[in-house]
């Protein structure tokens, strides 16, 4: 959708707007807007979109369980020789 003639750029008011940013909905000129994956973004929204993502709140519980399982497996491996020796001792 062309916005030329209808609105001015949010950063450069003297320029005609060419597109609206899909992230913040601000109007921008050709210089301020970038088309990425077929969608118009302003510089700030594009930088935020391309930044590395942090762990989501859904990832953290799974990460906690993974740590618990790994600790249990490590404890089992440490105790395994002791348990085997005890079994050999009991079988005599």
C-alpha positions as CSV (number, residue, x, y, z in Angstrom):
1,X,0.0,0.0,0.0
2,X,1.5,3.3,-1.0
3,X,1.2,6.1,1.5
4,X,2.8,8.8,-0.8
5,X,1.0,12.1,-0.6
6,X,-1.1,11.0,2.4
7,X,1.3,11.0,5.3
8,X,4.8,12.2,6.0
9,X,7.8,10.2,7.4
10,X,7.9,10.1,11.2
11,X,11.7,10.8,11.2
12,X,11.8,13.2,8.2
13,X,8.6,15.2,8.2
14,X,9.5,17.0,5.0
15,X,9.4,13.6,3.1
16,X,6.4,11.7,1.9
17,X,5.8,8.4,3.7
18,X,6.3,5.3,1.5
19,X,5.3,2.5,3.9
20,X,4.1,1.7,7.4
21,X,6.3,-0.4,9.7
22,X,4.5,-3.6,10.6
23,X,6.0,-3.5,14.1
24,X,5.3,0.0,15.4
25,X,2.9,1.2,12.7
26,X,4.9,4.4,12.1
27,X,5.0,5.9,8.6
28,X,8.5,6.0,7.0
29,X,10.1,7.3,3.9
30,X,12.1,5.2,1.5
31,X,15.3,5.8,3.4
32,X,13.8,4.9,6.8
33,X,12.0,1.7,5.7
34,X,13.5,-1.7,4.9
35,X,11.7,-4.5,3.3
36,X,12.7,-7.7,5.0
37,X,11.0,-11.1,4.1
38,X,8.5,-9.1,2.1
39,X,7.4,-6.9,5.1
40,X,8.3,-3.2,5.8
41,X,10.1,-2.5,9.0
42,X,11.6,0.7,10.4
43,X,15.3,0.6,11.6
44,X,14.4,0.1,15.2
45,X,11.9,-2.7,14.7
46,X,14.1,-4.5,12.2
47,X,17.0,-4.4,14.7
48,X,14.8,-5.9,17.4
49,X,13.5,-8.6,15.0
50,X,17.0,-9.6,14.0
51,X,18.5,-9.6,17.5
52,X,19.2,-12.9,19.2
53,X,16.2,-14.2,21.1
54,X,16.2,-14.9,24.8
55,X,14.9,-18.0,26.4
56,X,11.2,-17.9,26.7
57,X,9.3,-18.6,29.9
58,X,8.2,-22.0,28.4
59,X,11.9,-23.0,27.9
60,X,12.9,-22.4,31.5
61,X,10.9,-25.2,33.2
62,X,12.2,-27.7,30.6
63,X,15.7,-26.5,31.3
64,X,15.2,-27.1,35.0
65,X,14.0,-30.7,34.5
66,X,17.0,-31.3,32.2
67,X,19.4,-30.2,34.9
68,X,17.7,-32.5,37.5
69,X,17.8,-35.5,35.1
70,X,21.5,-34.8,34.3
71,X,22.4,-34.6,38.0
72,X,20.5,-37.8,38.7
73,X,22.4,-39.6,35.9
74,X,25.7,-38.3,37.1
75,X,25.0,-39.4,40.7
76,X,24.0,-42.9,39.4
77,X,27.3,-43.2,37.4
78,X,29.3,-42.2,40.5
79,X,27.5,-44.8,42.7
80,X,27.5,-47.6,40.1
81,X,30.9,-49.1,41.1
82,X,29.9,-49.1,44.7
83,X,26.6,-50.8,44.0
84,X,28.3,-53.5,41.8
85,X,30.8,-54.2,44.5
86,X,28.1,-54.6,47.0
87,X,26.1,-57.0,44.7
88,X,29.2,-59.1,44.2
89,X,29.8,-59.2,48.0
90,X,26.2,-60.2,48.7
91,X,26.2,-63.0,46.1
92,X,29.2,-64.8,47.8
